[in-house]
Amino acid sequence: MKYLPLILKHLRKNWIRTASTVMAMALCIFLFCTLETLINAITWNLKSASSTRLVTRHAVGLANNLPVSYKQRLANIPGVKSVAAVNWFGGRQGDDFKNFFPNLAVEPETWLPMYPEYELSEDQKQAWFNDLRGCIVGRKTAEKFGWKIGSRFQLESFIPPYRVGKPFEFVVSGIFDADEVRNPGTDTTAMYFHWRYLYEATNQRVGAGTYTILINDPNKAGQISKTIDSMFENSDPQTKTETEAAFRASFVSLAGNLALLLRGIGLAVTFTILLVTANTMSMAVRDRRNEIAVLKTLGYPSGLVMALIITEALILGIMGGAVGLLLSSGMIQALPSFPFIGDAVRGFPNLRLTAPVTGIGVGIALVLGFFAGFVPAFVAYRAKITEMLRQV
């Protein structure tokens, strides 16, 4: 610690260079943390996918529904425990997408037991089962809108077959939670209501968007999926069956390999910043050749001089990391309010700067500082006093 004033004096000597180096490192940490947070938010719900749940949909795409008659045929397949119809409703309040949240029509009695990660009291379950207009809402969405048990609200779908000339009215029968430690990735922003309510309101003109299937043995998921698709191979609406994880991952893959793209950008920026920072540290050491020579003349060991330069680089890394984390945190909080991109990220259930990402960001900042300062520090370590004084 007694050498800290000396290090800080060196950093203040050319404050413009110090500030530019800190901002360069901050840019690297800012991009890494922001991009990694987006990746985690996009892939968050993959963590809660169960190996015992399959999803059957129309082979052409999700825009096409499957016949209601398929449910019983699916339930009769050996290895299938239960089947529930699910439809993405796409409901919203007014025309403001800022208040949009996931809402789906499901068959409560068969669907809810498939998802034990949703924590709901027994009386709330029964209230939902017994009220056709009832719904259950995730804790985050309930808190966002100030809904409580018994609250009423209306939603109107933007999907043409579900538009019946007036909004659908719902009553909050239950508010569910999830233990993120035992069941990470569980979405508590969604709202679920009776599939029969949607079916009857549309005069029985809609089918099932997907069928969620609970199977007895997860090791037979592939075999059962092939059996299902083979059963409907010659039918007009053919099916595509996959595990719940694969079904959710297909939504992410629609935009390509985002994780590879975003991490590639982050890696390229990190490498560039490393070169820039190393060059800056080398310039700082060259500018202080006479000072380093004097320190060695006064008896400072070469190893100590090397440690002082590396420490100076690490301090720059810490400062840059701190600024980068602050910028990233501010950007992540502001993203939902941005035009266009805000509409895309607003529905992510886990859009926040997490402790693991923060820890990795700090680690990258320290690694950048160390490697940026190591080469010039090693040069100073090996340099002879006479050579350094001759170059002054």
VEXKE-116443 format. One record per residue (C-alpha): residue number from 1; residue in one letter; x, y, z. Coordinates in nm, 3 decimals, padded with zeros to 5 digits. Example, Ala and Ser with C-alpha at 12.3 -4.5 7.8 and 13.67 -1.06 7.14 Angstrom:
BEGIN
k r u v w
1 A 01.230 -00.450 00.780
2 S 01.367 -00.106 00.714
//
This chain:
BEGIN
k r u v w
1 M 00.000 00.000 00.000
2 K 00.293 00.237 00.060
3 Y 00.359 00.246 -00.314
4 L -00.002 00.335 -00.400
5 P 00.058 00.715 -00.394
6 L 00.342 00.667 -00.643
7 I 00.117 00.466 -00.876
8 L -00.166 00.720 -00.852
9 K 00.080 01.001 -00.922
10 H 00.185 00.825 -01.243
11 L -00.182 00.787 -01.343
12 R -00.248 01.158 -01.282
13 K 00.062 01.268 -01.471
14 N -00.106 01.221 -01.808
15 W -00.472 01.219 -01.711
16 I -00.592 01.237 -02.072
17 R -00.415 00.912 -02.156
18 T -00.541 00.756 -01.833
19 A -00.900 00.863 -01.901
20 S -00.891 00.737 -02.261
21 T -00.752 00.401 -02.149
22 V -01.019 00.367 -01.880
23 M -01.294 00.449 -02.131
24 A -01.154 00.199 -02.381
25 M -01.167 -00.075 -02.118
26 A -01.510 00.046 -02.007
27 L -01.636 00.010 -02.364
28 C -01.519 -00.352 -02.370
29 I -01.684 -00.440 -02.038
30 F -01.997 -00.249 -02.134
31 L -02.038 -00.443 -02.459
32 F -01.961 -00.778 -02.299
33 C -02.201 -00.737 -02.007
34 T -02.481 -00.594 -02.222
35 L -02.453 -00.861 -02.492
36 E -02.419 -01.145 -02.240
37 T -02.724 -01.017 -02.053
38 L -02.925 -01.019 -02.376
39 I -02.811 -01.375 -02.451
40 N -02.909 -01.491 -02.101
41 A -03.247 -01.318 -02.130
42 I -03.318 -01.472 -02.470
43 T -03.225 -01.825 -02.359
44 W -03.351 -01.794 -02.000
45 N -03.664 -02.007 -02.038
46 L -03.462 -02.296 -02.186
47 K -03.344 -02.371 -01.832
48 S -03.693 -02.463 -01.715
49 A -03.768 -02.702 -02.002
50 S -03.855 -03.050 -01.877
51 S -03.732 -03.373 -02.033
52 T -04.072 -03.532 -01.963
53 R -04.268 -03.280 -02.172
54 L -04.308 -03.292 -02.550
55 V -04.470 -03.037 -02.778
56 T -04.666 -03.136 -03.089
57 R -04.744 -02.867 -03.345
58 H -04.848 -02.834 -03.708
59 A -04.567 -02.945 -03.938
60 V -04.601 -02.631 -04.154
61 G -04.572 -02.381 -03.871
62 L -04.723 -02.235 -03.559
63 A -04.959 -02.018 -03.761
64 N -05.160 -02.333 -03.836
65 N -05.364 -02.504 -03.567
66 L -05.419 -02.876 -03.519
67 P -05.763 -03.042 -03.505
68 V -05.922 -03.093 -03.164
69 S -05.973 -03.460 -03.250
70 Y -05.596 -03.519 -03.232
71 K -05.596 -03.493 -02.853
72 Q -05.757 -03.830 -02.785
73 R -05.539 -04.006 -03.039
74 L -05.230 -03.860 -02.873
75 A -05.351 -03.967 -02.529
76 N -05.388 -04.330 -02.648
77 I -05.021 -04.363 -02.748
78 P -04.826 -04.592 -02.513
79 G -04.597 -04.397 -02.284
80 V -04.811 -04.081 -02.289
81 K -04.936 -03.980 -01.946
82 S -05.151 -03.677 -02.032
83 V -05.218 -03.427 -02.312
84 A -05.323 -03.060 -02.297
85 A -05.414 -02.817 -02.573
86 V -05.232 -02.482 -02.567
87 N -05.292 -02.170 -02.778
88 W -05.086 -01.854 -02.785
89 F -05.351 -01.585 -02.745
90 G -05.151 -01.271 -02.818
91 G -05.379 -01.051 -02.610
92 R -05.303 -00.690 -02.526
93 Q -05.463 -00.397 -02.352
94 G -05.530 -00.130 -02.613
95 D -05.270 -00.064 -02.881
96 D -04.973 -00.010 -02.650
97 F -04.724 -00.296 -02.680
98 K -04.530 -00.160 -02.382
99 N -04.778 -00.337 -02.157
100 F -04.763 -00.665 -02.347
101 F -04.706 -00.989 -02.155
102 P -04.727 -01.357 -02.259
103 N -05.083 -01.493 -02.237
104 L -05.193 -01.841 -02.338
105 A -05.509 -02.049 -02.340
106 V -05.458 -02.389 -02.174
107 E -05.662 -02.677 -02.035
108 P -05.613 -02.617 -01.661
109 E -05.699 -02.961 -01.521
110 T -05.448 -03.144 -01.742
111 W -05.197 -02.866 -01.813
112 L -05.124 -02.738 -01.461
113 P -05.010 -03.077 -01.317
114 M -04.751 -03.090 -01.597
115 Y -04.580 -02.781 -01.451
116 P -04.501 -02.847 -01.083
117 E -04.256 -02.554 -01.092
118 Y -04.553 -02.316 -01.077
119 E -04.630 -02.257 -00.709
120 L -05.002 -02.202 -00.660
121 S -05.215 -02.263 -00.350
122 E -05.483 -02.531 -00.367
123 D -05.770 -02.287 -00.317
124 Q -05.645 -02.070 -00.602
125 K -05.620 -02.378 -00.825
126 Q -05.980 -02.475 -00.753
127 A -06.098 -02.117 -00.805
128 W -05.934 -02.122 -01.147
129 F -06.074 -02.462 -01.241
130 N -06.428 -02.355 -01.151
131 D -06.437 -02.015 -01.325
132 L -06.440 -02.018 -01.706
133 R -06.325 -01.655 -01.715
134 G -06.067 -01.716 -01.447
135 C -05.694 -01.699 -01.507
136 I -05.367 -01.733 -01.321
137 V -05.100 -01.465 -01.351
138 G -04.728 -01.471 -01.276
139 R -04.610 -01.267 -00.979
140 K -04.407 -01.021 -01.189
141 T -04.699 -00.933 -01.415
142 A -04.941 -00.910 -01.123
143 E -04.710 -00.666 -00.945
144 K -04.655 -00.468 -01.265
145 F -05.028 -00.403 -01.312
146 G -05.123 -00.403 -00.945
147 W -05.352 -00.704 -00.986
148 K -05.472 -00.903 -00.687
149 I -05.701 -01.203 -00.645
150 G -06.037 -01.104 -00.791
151 S -05.902 -00.826 -01.014
152 R -06.072 -00.795 -01.352
153 F -05.913 -00.690 -01.681
154 Q -05.971 -00.719 -02.054
155 L -05.748 -00.834 -02.338
156 E -05.802 -00.830 -02.713
157 S -05.593 -01.054 -02.938
158 F -05.408 -00.926 -03.243
159 I -05.445 -01.275 -03.402
160 P -05.739 -01.259 -03.651
161 P -05.912 -01.591 -03.561
162 Y -05.924 -01.485 -03.195
163 R -06.083 -01.147 -03.259
164 V -06.454 -01.181 -03.177
165 G -06.560 -00.818 -03.196
166 K -06.505 -00.740 -02.831
167 P -06.227 -00.792 -02.573
168 F -06.208 -01.104 -02.360
169 E -06.277 -01.038 -01.993
170 F -06.072 -01.218 -01.726
171 V -06.077 -01.254 -01.348
172 V -05.754 -01.321 -01.156
173 S -05.815 -01.652 -00.979
174 G -05.455 -01.706 -00.870
175 I -05.107 -01.556 -00.869
176 F -04.825 -01.808 -00.910
177 D -04.462 -01.791 -00.801
178 A -04.156 -01.998 -00.882
179 D -03.845 -02.096 -00.690
180 E -03.563 -01.972 -00.914
181 V -03.306 -02.171 -00.716
182 R -03.474 -02.510 -00.765
183 N -03.637 -02.423 -01.100
184 P -03.425 -02.161 -01.281
185 G -03.572 -02.014 -01.595
186 T -03.935 -02.041 -01.484
187 D -04.134 -01.756 -01.635
188 T -04.342 -01.560 -01.385
189 T -04.456 -01.298 -01.637
190 A -04.710 -01.517 -01.820
191 M -05.086 -01.539 -01.780
192 Y -05.290 -01.854 -01.846
193 F -05.666 -01.889 -01.897
194 H -05.918 -02.155 -01.999
195 W -05.873 -02.297 -02.348
196 R -06.247 -02.376 -02.350
197 Y -06.323 -02.006 -02.299
198 L -06.135 -01.927 -02.621
199 Y -06.286 -02.224 -02.803
200 E -06.646 -02.132 -02.717
201 A -06.600 -01.757 -02.772
202 T -06.483 -01.825 -03.128
203 N -06.782 -02.056 -03.195
204 Q -06.557 -02.362 -03.194
205 R -06.374 -02.237 -03.502
206 V -06.022 -02.273 -03.363
207 G -05.817 -02.584 -03.303
208 A -05.518 -02.637 -03.079
209 G -05.210 -02.429 -03.147
210 T -04.993 -02.697 -02.987
211 Y -05.037 -03.002 -02.769
212 T -04.822 -03.032 -02.459
213 I -04.762 -03.400 -02.384
214 L -04.642 -03.544 -02.055
215 I -04.461 -03.876 -02.095
216 N -04.371 -04.142 -01.839
217 D -04.010 -04.202 -01.941
218 P -03.790 -03.916 -02.069
219 N -03.554 -04.173 -02.224
220 K -03.831 -04.262 -02.471
221 A -03.893 -03.901 -02.582
222 G -03.740 -03.959 -02.925
223 Q -03.929 -04.284 -02.981
224 I -04.264 -04.135 -02.878
225 S -04.204 -03.827 -03.095
226 K -04.147 -04.047 -03.400
227 T -04.457 -04.252 -03.317
228 I -04.671 -03.937 -03.302
229 D -04.545 -03.792 -03.628
230 S -04.577 -04.130 -03.802
231 M -04.938 -04.159 -03.686
232 F -05.031 -03.835 -03.865
233 E -04.794 -03.876 -04.159
234 N -05.077 -03.935 -04.406
235 S -05.318 -03.687 -04.248
236 D -05.390 -03.348 -04.397
237 P -05.248 -03.160 -04.097
238 Q -04.920 -03.339 -04.036
239 T -04.740 -03.291 -03.708
240 K -04.393 -03.213 -03.577
241 T -04.314 -03.333 -03.226
242 E -04.007 -03.234 -03.027
243 T -03.895 -03.197 -02.669
244 E -03.997 -02.883 -02.486
245 A -03.636 -02.760 -02.485
246 A -03.605 -02.806 -02.862
247 F -03.939 -02.633 -02.915
248 R -03.831 -02.329 -02.714
249 A -03.488 -02.324 -02.875
250 S -03.651 -02.308 -03.219
251 F -03.777 -01.958 -03.138
252 V -03.423 -01.842 -03.062
253 S -03.291 -02.004 -03.380
254 L -03.532 -01.799 -03.592
255 A -03.288 -01.510 -03.562
256 G -02.987 -01.733 -03.630
257 N -02.717 -01.827 -03.382
258 L -02.745 -01.511 -03.174
259 A -02.518 -01.640 -02.900
260 L -02.233 -01.708 -03.145
261 L -02.285 -01.374 -03.322
262 L -02.302 -01.161 -03.009
263 R -02.015 -01.340 -02.836
264 G -01.808 -01.310 -03.152
265 I -01.862 -00.934 -03.148
266 G -01.765 -00.921 -02.782
267 L -01.448 -01.126 -02.842
268 A -01.340 -00.907 -03.134
269 V -01.391 -00.590 -02.930
270 T -01.205 -00.739 -02.631
271 F -00.904 -00.831 -02.844
272 T -00.899 -00.486 -03.003
273 I -00.917 -00.313 -02.664
274 L -00.636 -00.537 -02.537
275 L -00.409 -00.421 -02.820
276 V -00.502 -00.057 -02.766
277 T -00.447 -00.078 -02.391
278 A -00.116 -00.261 -02.429
279 N 00.005 00.006 -02.669
280 T -00.103 00.279 -02.427
281 M 00.082 00.114 -02.138
282 S 00.391 00.077 -02.355
283 M 00.380 00.449 -02.435
284 A 00.343 00.529 -02.065
285 V 00.649 00.317 -01.979
286 R 00.856 00.472 -02.259
287 D 00.765 00.819 -02.137
288 R 00.888 00.727 -01.788
289 R 01.219 00.568 -01.883
290 N 01.416 00.818 -01.679
291 E 01.192 00.771 -01.375
292 I 01.229 00.392 -01.393
293 A 01.605 00.430 -01.429
294 V 01.616 00.654 -01.121
295 L 01.407 00.406 -00.920
296 K 01.650 00.128 -01.007
297 T 01.945 00.354 -00.924
298 L 01.794 00.421 -00.582
299 G 01.785 00.048 -00.517
300 Y 01.434 -00.050 -00.620
301 P 01.452 -00.414 -00.737
302 S 01.356 -00.483 -01.098
303 G 01.083 -00.716 -00.975
304 L 00.928 -00.435 -00.771
305 V 00.935 -00.199 -01.068
306 M 00.764 -00.466 -01.277
307 A 00.501 -00.518 -01.005
308 L 00.432 -00.142 -00.985
309 I 00.366 -00.121 -01.359
310 I 00.139 -00.429 -01.355
311 T -00.047 -00.288 -01.054
312 E -00.096 00.038 -01.242
313 A -00.245 -00.158 -01.533
314 L -00.472 -00.355 -01.296
315 I -00.598 -00.029 -01.142
316 L -00.681 00.093 -01.491
317 G -00.865 -00.235 -01.550
318 I -01.063 -00.201 -01.227
319 M -01.158 00.158 -01.309
320 G -01.256 00.061 -01.662
321 G -01.454 -00.237 -01.535
322 A -01.642 -00.024 -01.283
323 V -01.735 00.237 -01.545
324 G -01.831 -00.037 -01.792
325 L -02.058 -00.208 -01.540
326 L -02.231 00.120 -01.457
327 L -02.286 00.194 -01.827
328 S -02.411 -00.160 -01.891
329 S -02.651 -00.150 -01.597
330 G -02.792 00.182 -01.716
331 M -02.827 00.058 -02.074
332 I -03.006 -00.262 -01.969
333 Q -03.254 -00.064 -01.761
334 A -03.312 00.178 -02.048
335 L -03.346 -00.081 -02.327
336 P -03.721 -00.148 -02.276
337 S -03.796 00.221 -02.336
338 F -03.606 00.239 -02.667
339 P -03.809 00.252 -02.991
340 F -03.831 -00.075 -03.186
341 I -03.578 -00.271 -02.978
342 G -03.777 -00.199 -02.663
343 D -04.076 -00.388 -02.805
344 A -03.854 -00.693 -02.862
345 V -03.682 -00.707 -02.522
346 R -03.965 -00.587 -02.301
347 G -04.111 -00.935 -02.271
348 F -03.786 -01.100 -02.158
349 P -03.843 -01.228 -01.803
350 N -03.481 -01.199 -01.689
351 L -03.347 -00.881 -01.846
352 R -03.111 -00.771 -01.571
353 L -02.740 -00.759 -01.498
354 T -02.684 -01.076 -01.295
355 A -02.409 -01.148 -01.043
356 P -02.237 -01.412 -01.266
357 V -02.220 -01.172 -01.562
358 T -02.091 -00.896 -01.333
359 G -01.825 -01.130 -01.194
360 I -01.711 -01.233 -01.542
361 G -01.701 -00.867 -01.647
362 V -01.477 -00.778 -01.354
363 G -01.258 -01.078 -01.433
364 I -01.221 -00.972 -01.795
365 A -01.128 -00.620 -01.684
366 L -00.853 -00.757 -01.456
367 V -00.724 -00.995 -01.724
368 L -00.718 -00.710 -01.976
369 G -00.526 -00.492 -01.733
370 F -00.278 -00.766 -01.646
371 F -00.195 -00.868 -02.002
372 A -00.187 -00.506 -02.121
373 G 00.067 -00.421 -01.852
374 F 00.273 -00.741 -01.853
375 V 00.476 -00.681 -02.171
376 P 00.581 -00.321 -02.093
377 A 00.643 -00.425 -01.730
378 F 00.867 -00.711 -01.846
379 V 01.055 -00.475 -02.076
380 A 01.111 -00.240 -01.782
381 Y 01.222 -00.538 -01.571
382 R 01.490 -00.639 -01.819
383 A 01.604 -00.289 -01.912
384 K 01.947 -00.177 -01.787
385 I 01.985 00.153 -01.610
386 T 02.255 00.283 -01.849
387 E 02.045 00.201 -02.156
388 M 01.740 00.377 -02.014
389 L 01.936 00.687 -01.915
390 R 02.106 00.697 -02.257
391 Q 01.763 00.712 -02.426
392 V 01.644 01.009 -02.218
//
